[in-house]
Amino acid sequence: MTAAPAPEHRLRTSARNQSLLSRVIGYLPVPPAALALIAAAVLVLPLVLAAYAPGPSAAVAPQGLWRLAMAPALIAFIIGVLPWLQSRWQLAIDALRPLSRQPDVVDQAFMGFGLGAWVALLFGAALAIWNSLTMPVAGWLFVYTLAANITLFSLMALAIHDGLRRTGHLKRMVAAGLALDLFDRQLLTPLARFGQGVSLTFIGGICLSLIFQSATTLHSMQSLVIYSILVAVAVALSFSSIWSIHVALVVAQERELAVVRQHLSRSRGELRRHLATAGSEQGAEEAARLYQPLVVFGTYERQLLEASTWPFNPKIVKQVAASLVAPILIYGIKVAVGLSAQV
């Protein structure tokens, strides 16, 4: 039996709710990984020429050129990883659609290239210009560095802006109503994997940038503070992307607890009244009957309190925690190798 094709309006909505870069990549006849490799090769070629060509650019130390290669590497990383992140987002949306009390809200378009995207783009470009002016390069190599940094910082700003828009869309879906089951959170696993994907994307970018930093640069309190903040931001983005679902699960838990505790209070009151008025002969049998609801509702209350209000499962939590070791390990190895070389 073949699966029914997706409705036409869902296909159109999915296309609209992709980031601009994901849509551009989707139109190209090459896979994202190949496109990332091509972009990296094209962007690295001027640095190779600068390393071997005579002239002012040849005065740039190899360490300086290696650091300039960070921008092409990160651009290629973003090009390669964003379509994968988009696919995880689409799986999360497809999982939430059956739970929504207003499915039309789930498929609303929200990724149009509007004023907010332009502000993010310009903000990233401004940061790139400021950063490029501090680099000790001149001539055509400065033009190259400026263009690469503008591309990189603009892509990063747009990626962060798109993440905020996805978070806002999740809030709207939660506000429209979701039929959530505290004891069956398997349907929320794709959403948890999307949050994990956000964290892994930023952690991967941090690790890649560490590779291109010198040990001297990293062996400073400023670098330690900056990279610690970046790792904390990566974890925070992972949780913020699913925070609204967590809040919805907490509300569902509190609502269910309120109902159960009403039943507990009523059953407890009936038992107390019986014990105060019943005779000793028939009282024990009736008390046992009235005590049974207290056991049932008490057990259910305990299960509700123990139920997790996060869509993460233990496996995903372990994977996210393990990914945090990577930047710490790379940072430590770079600093240790650099210090040992100076001895």
C-alpha positions as CSV (number, residue, x, y, z in Angstrom):
1,M,0.0,0.0,0.0
2,T,1.5,3.4,-1.0
3,A,1.2,6.4,1.2
4,A,-1.2,9.2,0.1
5,P,0.6,12.2,-1.4
6,A,0.8,15.3,0.7
7,P,-1.9,17.9,0.1
8,E,-0.8,20.6,-2.4
9,H,-1.2,23.4,0.2
10,R,1.1,21.6,2.6
11,L,3.8,21.3,-0.2
12,R,3.5,25.0,-0.9
13,T,3.6,25.9,2.8
14,S,6.7,23.7,3.3
15,A,8.4,25.5,0.5
16,R,7.5,28.9,1.9
17,N,8.6,28.0,5.4
18,Q,12.2,27.3,4.4
19,S,15.0,29.7,5.0
20,L,16.2,31.7,2.0
21,L,19.4,29.8,1.8
22,S,17.6,26.4,2.0
23,R,15.3,27.5,-0.9
24,V,18.3,28.6,-3.0
25,I,20.1,25.3,-2.3
26,G,17.0,23.4,-3.2
27,Y,16.9,25.0,-6.6
28,L,20.4,23.9,-7.4
29,P,21.1,20.6,-9.1
30,V,23.8,19.5,-6.7
31,P,23.4,18.1,-3.1
32,P,24.1,20.4,-0.2
33,A,27.3,18.5,0.8
34,A,28.7,18.9,-2.7
35,L,27.7,22.5,-2.8
36,A,29.5,23.1,0.5
37,L,32.7,21.5,-0.8
38,I,32.6,23.6,-4.0
39,A,32.0,26.8,-2.0
40,A,35.0,25.9,0.3
41,A,37.3,25.2,-2.7
42,V,36.3,28.4,-4.4
43,L,36.8,30.5,-1.3
44,V,40.1,28.9,-0.3
45,L,41.6,29.3,-3.8
46,P,42.5,33.1,-3.2
47,L,44.2,32.2,0.0
48,V,46.3,29.6,-1.7
49,L,47.3,32.2,-4.4
50,A,48.1,34.6,-1.6
51,A,50.4,32.1,0.0
52,Y,52.5,31.5,-3.1
53,A,52.1,34.6,-5.2
54,P,54.7,37.4,-4.9
55,G,53.6,40.8,-3.7
56,P,52.1,42.4,-0.6
57,S,49.9,39.5,0.1
58,A,53.0,37.2,0.4
59,A,54.0,39.1,3.5
60,V,51.1,37.7,5.4
61,A,52.3,34.9,7.7
62,P,51.0,31.4,7.1
63,Q,49.4,31.6,10.5
64,G,47.5,34.7,9.4
65,L,46.3,33.0,6.2
66,W,45.2,29.9,8.2
67,R,43.1,32.1,10.4
68,L,41.6,33.8,7.3
69,A,40.5,30.3,6.1
70,M,38.1,30.1,9.0
71,A,35.5,32.2,7.1
72,P,35.4,29.9,4.0
73,A,35.2,26.8,6.3
74,L,32.3,28.2,8.3
75,I,30.5,29.3,5.2
76,A,30.8,25.8,3.7
77,F,29.6,24.4,7.1
78,I,26.5,26.6,7.1
79,I,25.7,25.7,3.5
80,G,26.0,22.0,4.3
81,V,24.2,21.9,7.6
82,L,21.2,24.3,7.1
83,P,19.3,21.9,4.7
84,W,19.7,19.1,7.3
85,L,18.4,21.4,10.0
86,Q,15.5,22.3,7.8
87,S,14.6,18.7,7.3
88,R,14.6,18.2,11.1
89,W,12.3,21.2,11.5
90,Q,9.9,19.8,8.9
91,L,9.8,16.4,10.7
92,A,8.9,18.3,13.9
93,I,6.1,20.2,12.2
94,D,4.7,17.0,10.7
95,A,4.7,15.4,14.1
96,L,2.9,18.4,15.7
97,R,0.3,18.7,13.0
98,P,-1.9,15.7,14.2
99,L,-1.8,17.1,17.8
100,S,-2.9,20.6,16.9
101,R,-6.5,21.7,17.5
102,Q,-6.1,24.2,14.7
103,P,-4.0,22.6,11.9
104,D,-4.2,25.7,9.8
105,V,-2.0,27.5,12.3
106,V,0.7,24.8,11.9
107,D,0.9,25.5,8.2
108,Q,0.9,29.2,8.3
109,A,3.7,30.8,6.3
110,F,6.1,32.7,8.6
111,M,9.5,32.5,6.9
112,G,9.1,35.3,4.3
113,F,12.0,37.6,3.8
114,G,10.6,40.6,5.5
115,L,11.9,43.6,7.5
116,G,13.4,41.5,10.3
117,A,15.5,39.4,7.9
118,W,16.8,42.6,6.3
119,V,17.7,44.0,9.7
120,A,19.5,40.7,10.5
121,L,21.3,40.8,7.2
122,L,22.5,44.4,7.6
123,F,23.5,43.8,11.2
124,G,25.6,40.9,10.2
125,A,27.2,42.9,7.4
126,A,28.0,45.7,9.8
127,L,29.7,43.3,12.2
128,A,31.7,41.8,9.3
129,I,32.9,45.3,8.2
130,W,33.9,46.1,11.8
131,N,35.7,42.8,12.2
132,S,37.5,43.1,8.8
133,L,38.9,46.5,9.7
134,T,40.8,45.0,12.6
135,M,42.6,42.4,10.4
136,P,46.2,43.1,9.4
137,V,45.6,42.6,5.6
138,A,45.7,45.1,2.7
139,G,45.0,45.3,-1.0
140,W,43.0,42.7,-2.8
141,L,43.4,40.3,0.2
142,F,41.5,42.9,2.3
143,V,38.7,43.0,-0.3
144,Y,38.5,39.2,-0.2
145,T,38.5,39.1,3.6
146,L,35.8,41.8,3.7
147,A,33.6,39.9,1.2
148,A,34.1,36.5,3.0
149,N,33.3,38.0,6.4
150,I,30.2,39.8,5.1
151,T,28.9,36.5,3.6
152,L,29.7,34.6,6.8
153,F,28.3,37.1,9.3
154,S,25.2,37.7,7.2
155,L,24.5,33.9,7.0
156,M,25.0,33.6,10.8
157,A,22.7,36.5,11.5
158,L,20.0,35.1,9.2
159,A,20.4,31.6,10.8
160,I,19.8,33.1,14.3
161,H,16.9,35.2,13.0
162,D,15.3,32.1,11.4
163,G,15.7,30.2,14.6
164,L,13.9,33.0,16.5
165,R,11.1,32.9,13.9
166,R,10.7,29.1,14.3
167,T,10.5,29.6,18.1
168,G,7.8,32.2,17.6
169,H,5.9,29.9,15.3
170,L,6.0,27.1,17.9
171,K,4.6,29.6,20.5
172,R,1.7,30.3,18.1
173,M,1.0,26.6,17.7
174,V,1.0,26.1,21.4
175,A,-1.3,29.0,21.9
176,A,-3.7,27.6,19.3
177,G,-3.9,24.4,21.4
178,L,-2.1,21.0,21.3
179,A,-3.6,17.7,22.4
180,L,-0.6,16.6,24.5
181,D,-0.3,13.3,26.4
182,L,2.2,13.3,29.3
183,F,2.6,9.6,29.1
184,D,3.1,9.3,25.4
185,R,5.7,11.8,24.4
186,Q,7.1,9.7,21.5
187,L,5.3,11.9,19.0
188,L,7.4,14.8,20.4
189,T,10.7,13.1,19.7
190,P,11.1,14.8,16.2
191,L,10.8,18.2,18.0
192,A,13.4,17.1,20.5
193,R,15.7,16.1,17.7
194,F,15.2,19.5,16.1
195,G,16.3,21.1,19.4
196,Q,19.2,18.8,19.4
197,G,20.0,19.7,15.8
198,V,20.1,23.4,16.7
199,S,22.6,22.7,19.5
200,L,24.8,20.4,17.4
201,T,24.9,23.0,14.6
202,F,26.2,25.8,16.9
203,I,28.5,23.4,18.7
204,G,29.9,22.3,15.3
205,G,30.5,25.9,14.3
206,I,32.3,26.6,17.6
207,C,34.5,23.5,17.1
208,L,35.3,24.5,13.6
209,S,36.3,28.0,14.6
210,L,38.5,26.7,17.4
211,I,40.5,24.7,14.8
212,F,41.5,28.0,13.1
213,Q,42.5,29.9,16.2
214,S,46.1,30.0,17.4
215,A,47.1,28.7,20.8
216,T,48.3,32.2,21.7
217,T,44.8,33.6,21.0
218,L,43.1,30.8,22.9
219,H,45.4,31.0,25.9
220,S,43.7,34.1,27.3
221,M,40.9,34.8,29.7
222,Q,39.1,36.7,27.0
223,S,39.0,33.7,24.6
224,L,38.0,31.4,27.5
225,V,35.1,33.7,28.4
226,I,34.0,34.2,24.8
227,Y,33.9,30.5,24.0
228,S,32.3,29.6,27.3
229,I,29.5,32.0,26.4
230,L,29.2,30.6,22.9
231,V,28.8,27.0,24.3
232,A,26.2,28.3,26.8
233,V,24.3,30.1,24.0
234,A,24.3,26.9,22.0
235,V,22.7,24.9,24.8
236,A,20.3,27.8,25.5
237,L,19.2,27.8,21.9
238,S,18.5,24.1,22.0
239,F,16.2,24.5,25.0
240,S,14.6,27.7,23.8
241,S,13.6,26.1,20.6
242,I,11.3,23.7,22.5
243,W,10.5,25.9,25.5
244,S,7.0,26.6,24.5
245,I,6.3,22.8,24.2
246,H,7.7,22.4,27.7
247,V,5.4,25.1,29.0
248,A,2.4,23.4,27.3
249,L,3.4,20.1,29.0
250,V,3.6,21.8,32.4
251,V,0.2,23.3,31.9
252,A,-1.3,19.9,30.8
253,Q,0.3,18.3,33.9
254,E,-1.1,21.0,36.3
255,R,-4.5,20.7,34.7
256,E,-4.5,16.9,35.1
257,L,-3.2,17.2,38.6
258,A,-6.0,19.6,39.5
259,V,-8.7,17.1,38.3
260,V,-7.0,14.2,40.1
261,R,-6.7,16.1,43.4
262,Q,-10.3,17.0,43.3
263,H,-11.2,13.3,43.1
264,L,-8.7,12.6,45.9
265,S,-10.2,15.3,48.1
266,R,-13.8,14.1,47.5
267,S,-12.8,10.4,48.1
268,R,-10.9,11.3,51.2
269,G,-13.9,13.3,52.5
270,E,-16.3,10.4,51.9
271,L,-13.9,8.0,53.7
272,R,-13.6,10.3,56.7
273,R,-17.4,10.8,57.0
274,H,-17.9,7.1,56.8
275,L,-15.3,6.4,59.6
276,A,-16.9,9.0,61.8
277,T,-20.5,7.6,61.4
278,A,-20.3,3.9,60.5
279,G,-20.6,1.1,63.0
280,S,-17.8,-1.3,63.7
281,E,-19.4,-4.4,62.0
282,Q,-20.1,-3.0,58.5
283,G,-17.7,-0.1,58.7
284,A,-14.6,-2.1,57.8
285,E,-16.0,-3.5,54.5
286,E,-17.4,-0.1,53.4
287,A,-14.2,1.6,54.4
288,A,-12.2,-0.8,52.2
289,R,-14.5,0.1,49.3
290,L,-14.1,3.8,49.9
291,Y,-10.3,3.5,50.3
292,Q,-9.9,2.0,46.9
293,P,-10.4,5.3,45.0
294,L,-7.7,6.9,47.2
295,V,-5.2,4.2,46.1
296,V,-6.1,4.6,42.4
297,F,-6.1,8.5,42.4
298,G,-3.0,8.6,44.6
299,T,-1.1,6.3,42.3
300,Y,-2.1,8.3,39.3
301,E,-1.1,11.6,41.0
302,R,2.3,10.1,41.7
303,Q,2.7,9.1,38.0
304,L,1.7,12.6,36.9
305,L,4.3,14.2,39.2
306,E,7.0,11.8,37.9
307,A,6.1,12.4,34.2
308,S,8.7,14.5,32.4
309,T,7.6,17.8,31.0
310,W,10.4,17.9,28.4
311,P,10.2,16.2,25.0
312,F,13.8,15.0,25.3
313,N,14.3,11.3,25.9
314,P,17.4,10.1,27.8
315,K,19.3,9.2,24.6
316,I,19.0,12.7,23.2
317,V,20.0,14.2,26.5
318,K,23.2,12.1,26.6
319,Q,24.0,13.0,23.0
320,V,23.7,16.7,23.7
321,A,25.8,16.4,26.8
322,A,28.4,14.4,24.9
323,S,28.6,17.1,22.1
324,L,29.5,19.7,24.7
325,V,32.8,17.7,25.4
326,A,34.0,18.4,21.8
327,P,34.7,22.1,22.1
328,I,36.3,21.7,25.5
329,L,38.5,18.9,24.2
330,I,39.6,20.9,21.1
331,Y,40.2,24.0,23.2
332,G,42.4,22.1,25.7
333,I,44.4,20.3,23.0
334,K,45.1,23.5,21.0
335,V,46.2,25.3,24.2
336,A,48.3,22.3,25.4
337,V,50.0,21.8,22.1
338,G,50.7,25.5,21.7
339,L,52.3,25.8,25.2
340,S,54.4,22.7,24.7
341,A,55.8,24.1,21.5
342,Q,56.9,27.3,23.3
343,V,58.8,25.3,25.9
